[in-house]
Amino acid sequence: PFVPKPDLILILDASEETVLSRKQELGREELRRQRNGYRQLATTLTRAELLSADQELADVVGDAYRAVTRAVTQRSSMSRKPSL
């Protein structure tokens, strides 16, 4: 109750092949389990945004920037609504 909730949670996802090409610490089955968990988390958290990390870094950064911009715009438009 004392820790503020984030306005936005960015969850990066990439194909198994992409992740395994970047790091080999996990086996394919464990990687699949974790990816499924993160994707499920992205659908259950209202403040989560699932981003594809299969693309070039600049594209991932652009997607993240757009997600943050949407969240800030949404938050500011909600704060301008008159209360009844």
Residue pairs with C-beta under 8 A, 6 or more apart in sequence:
5 47
6 47
7 47
7 71
7 72
7 75
8 47
8 48
8 49
8 67
8 68
8 71
9 45
9 47
9 48
9 49
10 48
10 49
10 51
10 64
10 67
11 38
11 39
11 41
11 42
11 48
11 49
11 50
11 51
12 51
12 52
12 53
12 60
13 35
13 38
13 39
13 42
13 50
13 51
13 52
13 53
14 22
14 52
14 53
14 54
15 54
16 28
16 31
16 32
16 35
18 53
18 54
19 26
19 31
19 35
20 28
20 31
26 34
39 50
41 48
42 48
42 49
42 50
47 71
49 67
49 71
51 60
51 63
51 64
51 67
52 60
52 63
53 60
55 63
